[in-house]
Amino acid sequence: MITTRPVIVGCALCGAETAGTQVCGKCVTKLSHMLHHLAVRLPDLRQIAAKKASVMVRESNHGSRTVAPVPVNVGAWQLQQNLIEYAVQLGKALGLHFVRVNAESLLSVASRRSQKLMSRNDAVQIYKLAENSVHRLDRQFEPPSDRILIGQCDHCGAGIWSSEDDLAAGWQPCTCGTTVNIRQIQEQRMFKLAISDAQGTAAALSKLLKGCGVDIKRKTISEWKRRGIIKSVGSQDSKPVFLLWDVWRAYTR
């Protein structure tokens, strides 16, 4: 009688031995826990992302253009958008038929079907996205006291939290090992807001920029206007309103 033994291979995520599967049971379980964590904490993240600043952007809505306030915490808002997109992609990967189903529900369903997700060819990518999302989410609720979230790493998508020393140096290592250019990271965030015509008073823009690790005083912006470096594009409560991109270009000129 001939007996066969299961093929022993290494888990694509942790390297542990598996009986012919690309991902071990421990990593499948961990994915389930991470997706459940995202589903449970996403409503809290929505509360943070919902707080609005007095800086305005123009939104496209069914062919029309409306004006809406920019989130106070741009990082939280961006993470919320990323999680919603991730949840939708997981729903599609599982072959779910869903209409008007919120991201929390999709993540919850996905957490119960982690085995199916980890049997896909893109299992490693799905797992890494969940891992990165959990790390970014937890950072939002327990941010380092001496650091500011200035943007995301181009290489891995992780949040870049900078100290005063990092901002002064201009370069910083990401957790993935990549050394990032802080000015480029900040400019990418400015560009995302600028394409929506983000604008506000000198005080509002100064506050928004400070949250991105860019220290431009209200008086400095007003002085740039006086010297003709930037021009106002309107007014709010009798105070001049400026485009965010114009202020950023004046700062980096």
NORNORFEN-V476752 format. One line per field, one symbol per residue. ss: DSSP state (2 for helix, 1 for strand, 0 for the rest). phi: phi as a letter, one per 20 degrees, with the letter a starting at -180 (. if undefined). A space follows every 50 residues. Layout:
ss->???
phi->???
//
This chain:
ss->00000001110000001110000022222222222222222222222222 01111111111001111111100222222222222222222220000000 00222222222202222000002222222222222222222000000111 11000000111102222220111000001112222222222222000011 12222222220000000222222222000000011100111112222222 220
phi->.edddffeceffddnffcenefcffffffffgffffffffeggffgffff fdeeedcedeblnddcdcffffdffffffgfffffffffffffemfdccl dffgfffffffecfffffeefegffgffffffffffffffecfffdccfd rcffecnffdddeffffffncbfefeofedeffffffffffffffdlgba fgfffffffffdndecfgffffffffenfccfdrbblmdfdcfgffffff fef
//
